[in-house]
Amino acid sequence: MQILNKRTILILVLMMLALSACGPNIIKGKPPFINIANLILADEKLSATFTIHNPNGEPMEIEGVEIRVEVQDADLTRYDSDFKIRIDSNSTEEIFVEQLPDDFTRELLASVESGELISLPFKLEGLVHTLGDGDLRFRNKGHLYPVPGRPGQFRSATTHSSKIDSEDPFREIDDRQ
């Protein structure tokens, strides 16, 4: 058996260190991606299903959520709860919200459904209270569209998701630079 010299051992050790540095990095502390899965206006009630996707490489222990959907500078729906849920890494869970809409909301959704408006731009923003990472703010923008053949049902398309500056939670960071 051939004996390795010091130089060969050093090269092997450096290669192993370099390879271990290229290993997977676990994402931590990122806010979840929250989206409107569907919105239904029926029987004088507005119900919404929100998806919460955990983009982190570790489970997220949520202790509460504040969600606000804003259209034309008014609240379309709002949700604030201290429910507890665990979302595994890279997994998605759903929240179901039901409320009585005001006249403005009914008229606005009716104008989208009738085709008077092609879509309804919205802002979805809020805060997720987590056990491990504290309060994580999120903000998304998108459009609501009627679901063809399903009266009173709407789906969303998110067009923009922004990072939030930790020192000023309402200042967006442009990450397209």
Long-range contacts (C-beta under 8 A, 24 or more apart in sequence): 24-57, 25-57, 26-56, 26-57, 26-58, 27-55, 27-56, 27-57, 28-56, 28-57, 28-58, 28-133, 29-56, 29-133, 29-136, 30-55, 30-56, 30-136, 31-128, 31-136, 31-137, 31-138, 31-164, 32-60, 32-62, 32-87, 32-128, 32-136, 32-138, 33-138, 33-140, 33-161, 34-65, 34-67, 34-124, 34-126, 34-128, 34-138, 34-140, 35-124, 35-140, 35-142, 35-156, 35-158, 36-69, 36-122, 36-124, 36-142, 36-144, 36-155, 36-156, 37-94, 37-155, 37-156, 38-147, 38-153, 38-154, 38-155, 39-77, 39-109, 39-144, 39-153, 39-154, 39-155, 39-156, 40-152, 40-153, 40-154, 41-101, 41-105, 41-106, 41-109, 41-152, 41-154, 42-152, 44-100, 44-101, 45-98, 45-99, 45-100, 45-101, 46-77, 46-98, 46-99, 46-100, 46-101, 46-105, 46-109, 47-96, 47-97, 47-98, 47-99, 48-77, 48-79, 48-96, 48-97, 48-98, 49-94, 49-95, 49-96, 49-97, 50-79, 50-94, 50-95, 50-97, 51-92, 51-93, 51-94, 52-85, 52-87, 52-92, 52-93, 52-94, 52-95, 52-128, 53-87, 53-91, 53-92, 54-87, 54-88, 54-89, 54-90, 54-91, 54-92, 55-90, 56-89, 56-90, 57-89, 57-90, 58-89, 58-132, 59-86, 59-87, 59-88, 59-89, 60-86, 60-87, 60-89, 60-130, 60-132, 60-133, 61-86, 61-130, 61-131, 61-132, 62-86, 62-87, 62-128, 62-129, 62-130, 62-131, 63-129, 63-130, 63-131, 64-128, 64-129, 65-95, 65-126, 65-127, 65-128, 65-129, 66-126, 66-127, 66-128, 67-95, 67-97, 67-124, 67-125, 67-126, 68-123, 68-124, 68-125, 68-126, 69-122, 69-123, 69-124, 70-122, 70-123, 70-124, 70-125, 71-108, 71-120, 71-121, 71-122, 71-123, 71-144, 72-108, 74-104, 76-105, 76-108, 76-122, 77-101, 77-105, 79-126, 82-129, 109-144, 109-152, 109-154, 112-144, 112-145, 112-146, 112-154, 113-146, 113-151, 113-152, 113-154, 119-143, 119-144, 119-145, 120-144, 120-145, 120-154, 122-156, 124-158, 137-164, 137-169, 138-164, 139-164, 139-172
